[in-house]
Amino acid sequence: MNAGVSSTRARLDAAIRAVAADSRNDHAPVHLRVLMVTQSYYPFLERGGSAATVHALAQGLAQRGHSVSVLTSDLGISTQPMPVPAASKTTEGWRYDQDGVETIYLSSRGSYRALTWNPGIFAFCANRLSSFDIVHIHGTYDLFGPAVARACRRAGVPYVFEPMGMFRPIVRNFVLKSVYRQLFGEFVVRGAAQLVATSLQEQRELIEEGIAAEKITIRRNGIKLPALSPVPGAFRLEWKIPQDAFLVLFLGRIVPKKSPELLLEAFAQWRRSSAVALPSVLVFAGPSESESYVRRLQAQVKRLGLTESVIFTGALYGDAKWSAFVDSDIFVLPSQNENFGNAAAEAVASGTPVIVTNRCGIAPLVEGRAGLVVPHKCEALIAALDQLSHPELRTRMKLGCKEVARGLGWEQPLAETEALYAQLLSDLSVVPRRQTRFEPERSTRRDLSS
C-alpha cells in the first residue's frame, strides 16, 4: 500500500474510532435510516450464524436510536410458532415489527439450496429504497445483494457490503461460485462504499481476492449472553451424560466446511492413546446440511467404535444452547475456514475453553488465553484434546475465558458500525482510492465509492 493510501486508511480508521468513542459516551451520531439486506434472518437460525448476527446488529442499532429495516426472504414465516406471532401479511410478503426493527420477509418464487428468487425485491426498491440513508448488504451467493446493490447505484444510495466469510469460494461448488462472482459478485463489490471484514483473516482473504485494502474495515462480531445463567448439569442430565465424563462439544451447522469428520477421527485416536481413565463423550449439536450427510457421519461413528460415546442432539437454540456450553469441558471448532467463529466466542463467554483451527478469525483473540489454536490436521487436534483433558490447564484457560469474554460483547461492534455509517456519509466523497480491478463506478446521486 502506498503512502497516500496508508494515510487515507489511517484517517478513516481514526475517524471511525473517534465517532465510536463518542457513541459509547452517549454522544451518538445523527439519527440514521438504515436498511439491512440478508438472504436469511431471525427466526431461521438453522441457516447459519449470519441470521443471528444481522438480528443482533439490527436490534442494537435500533436501541441506539436509529430507524432500522431488514429486507429478507420468507423461509416459512407462516409455519413458525412463537416468536413471530404478530407478523402481518402484505403485498410484499410478511411484515413484522419488534424492538424497533421493521422486518420485511419477501415471498419466494422458487429456490435452489439456500438461494431464493424473490421478485418483490424490485417493487420494494422502487418504492422505498430512496427513503434510507445507507444500506448494509450481508452475505454472498444470493440474489438479494445484487438486486439491491444495482438499485442503490441507480438511486445514489450508498451501501456497505459484508461478505460474512463467503466471498472466497471454499469446500465445494467452485464452478458455480466462480460464475456467480463474475455475474454478480464483482459488481456488488465495485459499487460498495466500504466492505466489512470480521477479522484480520477475512481482511487478508479479501485483499488476496483483489479488493483494495483501504476499502476494507474490520469489525468483529459480538455475543449476547442470556438473561439468566443456565443451571449447571441440566444438559448432561437431559442427554444422560455422566457428570464426571469429559464432555467435548461441537456446536454449529453440521456441514463439511466445519470438518466434523476430522473431529471424529481425532476424538477416536485420542481415546485410544489417552491415559485418562474418565469416560469421554463427544456431542454434535446443530442443524444438519442434509440427512445424508448426518448418516455418513453416523456411519463413521460406528466404524470407529464410538456408538456409545457420540451424541447427535440436533439444533439447539436459546437456553438449550447455553446449557450445552456451560456443561461442556471444552468446545472444538475444527473448521476449514471461519471468518470469525461465533460459537467459539459464545463458548468462551460461558467459561468453556476452546480448540479452534488457525483458519478461524477468532483464533488470535483466544490463543493461549481461553483456548488452543491448532493447524487443520488430525494430529494437532489429538494433541490439543490431550492437553485440555488435564484439569490444570482447563482451570487456567477458564480464568482466561473470563478476561477474553469481557471484550466480546456487542457494544464495541455496534459503535463501530454506527461510526462507519456516519463517517461514510460525511467524508467518503472526498477520499481518494487506488485503482483496482474492483474500482467503484460513479453514482448518479452522490459519489461515495470513488
Number of C-alpha atoms within 10 A of each C-alpha: 11 7 8 12 17 13 13 15 21 13 13 20 18 12 17 23 17 14 21 26 17 15 20 15 9 10 11 19 19 10 14 18 16 23 24 21 25 22 26 28 26 18 18 17 19 21 19 16 19 22 20 20 20 22 19 19 20 25 19 22 20 21 14 16 15 21 19 23 23 24 23 23 27 20 21 12 18 13 8 12 9 8 9 16 11 12 18 13 13 12 9 17 18 20 19 17 14 11 10 17 20 19 25 24 27 25 23 18 10 9 11 8 6 11 16 21 17 22 16 17 21 14 11 15 18 11 10 10 20 15 12 17 19 24 26 26 29 24 20 25 20 20 18 25 22 20 17 23 28 16 18 24 21 14 17 20 24 26 29 24 24 23 22 21 24 17 19 17 15 13 10 10 9 12 10 11 19 14 11 16 19 10 12 20 20 19 18 24 24 20 26 27 25 24 23 24 26 24 23 18 22 27 23 14 16 22 14 12 12 12 21 21 19 21 19 21 23 18 19 24 25 23 19 13 13 10 7 8 12 19 12 14 16 15 22 19 12 8 12 9 20 14 13 10 16 22 22 23 24 25 24 24 22 23 17 15 15 19 16 21 18 18 21 20 17 21 24 19 16 20 18 10 10 14 9 14 9 10 14 19 20 25 21 21 21 21 22 19 15 10 10 10 14 17 11 11 17 18 13 16 20 12 10 14 12 18 13 11 16 19 18 17 13 16 18 18 14 9 16 13 20 22 21 27 29 23 25 26 21 26 26 25 24 28 21 18 23 26 23 24 23 22 20 28 27 22 26 29 27 23 26 28 31 32 23 27 23 21 22 22 24 25 26 15 15 24 18 13 19 30 29 23 24 21 14 18 14 20 16 15 27 21 15 21 22 17 14 21 20 12 11 10 13 20 15 15 25 23 15 21 24 17 17 18 21 10 14 21 18 17 16 20 20 25 24 25 21 26 24 24 23 23 17 22 17 11 12 18 14 12 15 14 19 14 10 11 10 18 19 21 15 16 18 12 13 14 19 25 25 20
